[in-house]
Amino acid sequence: MALIFCSRTDDPKEWRAEFAEVMPELDFRVWPDIGRPEEIEFALVWDPMANRLLDFPNLRLIASLGAGVDHLLAATTLPDGVPMTRFVDDNLTQGMREWVLLYSLYCLRRVPEYLARQREQDWHRLDVPFAYQRRVGMMGLGILGEASASALRHIGFPVIGWSRGKKDLPEIECFTGAGELDDFLALSDILVCLLPLTPETEGIIDSELLTKLPRGACLINGARGSLVVEADLIQALESGHLSHAVLDVTRKEPLPADDPLWQARNITITPHVASVTNAKSGARLIAKNIRRIQAGETPHHLVDPKAGY
């Protein structure tokens, strides 16, 4: 029983050690040292590997190392009948919840402006609202979005949500579909995007959408860079329609040194660290799904390739 691991950003030694503890019988291999392809039954991947998943005739599970699978679906042909799962972990959820809370408060309390004033040795107060005076709009109400929305509501933000399918969440007014998007945007002082990237959502945050936000709104994107038309975002910031944007993700990663985002006004950039997979808990989750497959059961957190998540 062998598993192939492929990721440029995750440490294979760390994952090997964790699997050795929870599933010592598993033969853990690291791409491109695959050995005999017919021995590979499970693939744990972040990088697409082109179409090499088709080389494993006995593959039984493709497990994504991230909560999103858009990059794999776009660049990889999936073997027929092989299930794919996404990474759903309490630590991943907690990381996103913390990041969204941090930067929602960062925008609310006008921290970027205070940092700029500090550099200028300017000791003057800014008018700062309370959380209950600024509404947060959560685009995307999956596991990460729902958890983040609940945390924001808990500390006093009024929270509304928008998703493709209808949701019913306690103390959160939910908007659904394209017909209710404009109403949702008009009420969002801080727009948090945790949407999955699909053909329908690619480039959804463009000039048209941004102009429908209240003047002075903030954008926080912790989902995928390709959801945002970056030139339109820069223009919205330069015009003053948006007061600030926080981007954990960009269309090109790592962000090239000459990218205009680095020099744009009123942007905070973090290097795709909002929520990071954890090898200890992750290995246990993957091991559980492997055992479910061995028992003839359906693995948890299956991906619907047609929906894109």
C-alpha positions in Angstrom: 0.0 0.0 0.0 1.7 3.2 -1.2 0.9 6.9 -1.2 2.6 9.5 -3.4 3.1 13.0 -1.9 3.5 16.0 -4.1 3.8 19.6 -2.8 6.4 22.3 -3.2 5.3 24.2 -0.2 4.8 21.4 2.4 7.6 19.6 4.1 7.5 15.9 3.0 9.7 14.9 6.0 7.1 16.3 8.4 4.3 14.5 6.7 6.3 11.2 6.4 6.9 11.3 10.2 3.2 11.9 11.0 2.1 9.1 8.7 4.7 6.8 10.2 2.9 7.4 13.6 -0.7 7.0 12.5 -0.3 4.5 9.6 3.1 2.8 9.8 2.1 0.2 7.2 1.8 2.9 4.5 4.6 3.2 2.0 5.1 7.0 1.8 6.7 8.2 -1.4 7.6 11.7 -2.5 7.2 12.9 -6.1 8.9 12.3 -8.5 10.4 9.1 -6.8 7.2 7.1 -7.4 8.7 3.6 -7.7 6.4 1.2 -9.5 3.3 3.1 -10.6 1.0 0.2 -10.1 1.8 0.2 -6.4 0.4 3.7 -5.8 -3.1 3.6 -4.3 -3.3 7.0 -2.8 -2.2 10.5 -3.9 -1.8 13.4 -1.5 -1.2 16.4 -3.6 -1.0 20.2 -3.8 0.9 20.6 -7.1 -1.0 19.3 -10.1 1.7 16.9 -11.5 0.3 17.6 -15.0 -1.7 14.5 -15.9 0.6 12.0 -14.2 -2.3 10.8 -12.0 -3.4 8.8 -15.0 -0.2 6.8 -14.7 -1.4 5.1 -11.5 -3.7 2.2 -12.6 -4.7 1.3 -9.1 -5.3 4.7 -7.6 -8.1 4.7 -5.1 -8.1 8.3 -3.7 -6.8 11.8 -4.6 -6.5 13.9 -1.5 -6.0 17.6 -1.9 -3.6 19.3 0.6 -5.8 22.4 0.6 -9.4 23.4 1.2 -9.6 24.5 -2.4 -9.2 22.1 -5.4 -9.5 24.6 -8.3 -5.8 24.5 -9.2 -5.9 20.7 -9.4 -9.2 20.6 -11.4 -7.8 23.2 -13.9 -4.5 21.5 -14.5 -5.1 17.8 -13.9 -7.1 15.2 -15.7 -8.7 13.0 -13.1 -8.8 9.2 -13.5 -12.3 8.0 -14.1 -14.0 6.8 -10.9 -11.3 7.9 -8.5 -12.7 10.1 -5.7 -11.1 13.4 -4.8 -11.3 14.9 -1.3 -10.6 18.4 -0.1 -8.8 19.2 3.2 -11.3 20.0 6.0 -9.5 20.3 9.3 -10.3 22.1 12.6 -6.9 23.7 12.5 -7.4 25.0 9.0 -10.7 26.4 10.0 -9.3 28.0 13.1 -6.5 29.6 11.1 -8.9 31.2 8.7 -11.2 32.3 11.5 -8.2 34.1 13.2 -7.0 35.7 10.0 -10.4 37.0 9.1 -11.0 38.4 12.6 -7.5 40.0 12.6 -7.9 41.9 9.4 -11.5 42.8 10.0 -10.5 44.5 13.2 -7.4 45.9 11.4 -9.6 47.6 8.9 -12.2 48.7 11.5 -9.7 50.3 13.9 -7.9 52.0 10.9 -4.6 50.3 11.7 -3.0 51.0 8.3 -3.6 54.8 8.8 -2.1 54.7 12.3 1.0 52.8 11.0 1.4 55.5 8.3 1.1 58.2 11.0 3.6 56.5 13.2 6.2 56.6 10.4 5.5 60.4 10.2 5.7 60.8 14.0 2.1 62.1 13.9 0.4 61.8 17.3 -3.3 62.5 16.4 -6.4 60.3 17.0 -8.6 59.1 14.2 -12.3 58.7 14.5 -12.9 54.9 14.9 -16.3 53.2 14.9 -17.3 50.3 17.1 -17.8 46.9 15.5 -21.6 47.2 15.7 -21.4 50.2 13.5 -19.7 48.4 10.5 -21.4 45.5 8.7 -19.3 42.6 7.4 -20.4 40.9 4.2 -19.2 37.3 3.9 -18.9 36.1 0.3 -18.9 32.3 0.6 -20.6 30.4 3.3 -18.8 27.1 3.2 -17.1 25.7 6.3 -14.5 28.5 6.4 -17.0 31.2 5.6 -19.5 30.1 8.1 -17.0 29.7 10.9 -15.5 33.1 10.2 -18.9 34.8 10.0 -19.9 33.3 13.3 -16.7 34.6 15.0 -17.3 38.1 13.6 -20.8 38.1 14.9 -19.6 36.9 18.3 -17.4 40.0 18.8 -20.1 42.4 17.8 -20.0 42.9 14.0 -23.4 42.7 12.2 -22.7 40.0 9.6 -24.5 39.2 6.4 -23.7 36.4 4.0 -23.9 35.6 0.3 -23.7 32.3 -1.4 -24.8 30.6 -4.6 -27.1 28.2 -2.7 -29.5 29.2 0.0 -28.2 29.2 3.6 -29.9 29.6 6.9 -27.5 30.6 9.6 -28.3 31.9 13.1 -28.1 35.7 13.5 -26.7 36.1 10.0 -28.9 37.5 7.2 -28.2 35.3 4.1 -28.5 36.5 0.5 -28.6 34.0 -2.4 -27.6 34.0 -6.0 -27.0 36.7 -8.6 -30.4 38.3 -8.0 -29.6 39.2 -4.4 -25.9 40.1 -4.9 -26.4 43.9 -5.4 -28.4 44.2 -2.2 -25.8 42.3 -0.3 -22.9 44.4 -1.6 -24.7 47.7 -0.8 -24.8 46.7 2.9 -21.2 45.5 3.1 -18.8 48.0 4.8 -16.2 45.3 5.0 -16.4 42.6 2.3 -14.7 39.3 3.1 -14.3 36.9 0.2 -14.0 33.2 1.0 -15.6 31.9 -2.2 -14.4 28.8 -4.0 -12.8 29.5 -7.4 -14.9 28.2 -10.2 -15.6 29.2 -13.8 -18.6 31.2 -12.5 -16.6 33.1 -9.8 -13.3 33.8 -11.7 -12.9 37.6 -11.8 -16.1 38.2 -9.8 -14.6 41.0 -7.9 -14.2 43.5 -10.7 -14.9 47.2 -11.1 -18.7 46.6 -11.5 -18.9 44.8 -8.2 -16.6 47.1 -6.3 -18.6 50.2 -7.2 -21.6 48.6 -5.6 -19.9 48.6 -2.2 -20.4 51.6 0.1 -17.8 54.3 -0.5 -15.0 53.8 2.0 -15.5 50.0 2.2 -12.7 47.5 2.7 -12.0 44.3 0.9 -10.5 41.2 2.5 -9.7 38.3 0.2 -8.5 35.0 1.8 -9.8 32.7 -0.9 -8.1 32.7 -4.4 -6.3 35.5 -6.2 -8.1 34.8 -9.5 -11.4 35.9 -7.9 -10.2 39.5 -8.1 -9.5 41.6 -11.2 -6.4 43.3 -9.7 -6.2 46.3 -12.0 -9.9 47.1 -11.1 -9.0 46.8 -7.4 -6.1 49.2 -7.7 -8.3 51.7 -9.5 -11.0 51.5 -6.8 -8.3 52.1 -4.2 -6.8 55.0 -6.0 -10.2 56.6 -6.6 -10.9 56.4 -2.9 -14.0 54.3 -3.4 -12.3 51.6 -1.3 -10.4 52.7 1.8 -8.2 49.5 2.1 -7.7 46.0 0.7 -6.1 43.0 2.4 -5.0 40.2 0.1 -3.6 36.9 1.3 -3.8 35.5 -2.3 -2.9 36.9 -5.7 -3.2 35.8 -9.3 0.6 35.1 -9.4 2.2 33.5 -6.4 4.8 34.3 -5.3 3.9 37.8 -6.2 6.6 39.1 -8.7 8.7 42.0 -7.5 7.5 44.2 -10.3 3.8 43.5 -9.8 1.8 46.8 -9.4 0.1 45.4 -6.3 3.3 46.0 -4.3 3.2 49.7 -5.0 -0.5 50.2 -4.9 -2.0 52.5 -2.3 -3.7 51.1 0.8 -3.1 47.4 0.2 -1.9 45.0 2.8 -0.4 41.7 1.4 0.2 38.5 3.3 1.9 35.5 1.5 -0.9 33.0 1.4 -0.7 32.3 5.1 -4.3 32.9 6.2 -4.8 29.2 6.9 -2.1 26.6 6.5 -2.4 22.8 6.5 -1.1 21.0 9.6 0.7 17.8 9.1 -0.1 16.3 12.4 -3.9 16.6 12.2 -3.8 16.3 8.4 -2.1 12.9 8.4 -4.8 11.6 10.8 -7.6 12.9 8.6 -6.1 11.3 5.4 -5.5 8.1 7.3 -9.1 7.9 8.3 -10.3 8.3 4.7 -7.8 5.7 3.6 -9.3 3.3 6.1 -12.8 4.2 5.0 -11.9 3.3 1.4 -10.3 0.0 2.6 -13.5 -0.8 4.4 -15.6 -0.1 1.3 -17.0 3.2 2.7 -17.2 6.6 1.1 -14.5 9.0 2.1 -15.3 12.3 3.9 -15.3 15.7 2.2 -15.7 14.5 -1.4 -15.2 17.0 -4.2 -17.8 17.4 -6.9 -15.6 18.1 -10.0 -18.6 19.6 -11.9 -19.2 22.2 -9.1 -15.5 22.8 -8.6 -15.5 22.2 -4.9 
